[in-house]
Amino acid sequence: MYDVKKYYGNLDPDLRKCKTGSVGAPIPGAGREMYYCRIDNADCKYAMPLGFDYICKHPTAHAFEAP
């Protein structure tokens, strides 16, 4: 059987390297604040594409906020 991670990358992010930035607006329907992914990682299972950017859907995205 083929190793799927070899082709699609590892979807589990390295949380020590995650950096986010506050958008200043809530996620529609969720009511919690949106955070952009500062690291362009489309393979992350928490990254949601929004235009040319990615929104971090991690439950504690505020903990990764970069200064």
C-alpha angles and dihedrals in degrees: 000000000000123000104244094195089063091065104031103031128234111307093199107090124223096245092200089066098041116116125181137182126209117249094196095229133090124250106257110254095005099070095213126112120271122237126193118225105245090197111066098232112149091172093064112110089222095053116103116188115236111174107305093338136070125233116214110234095185110132091236099036089142089068091066096051112142118221 
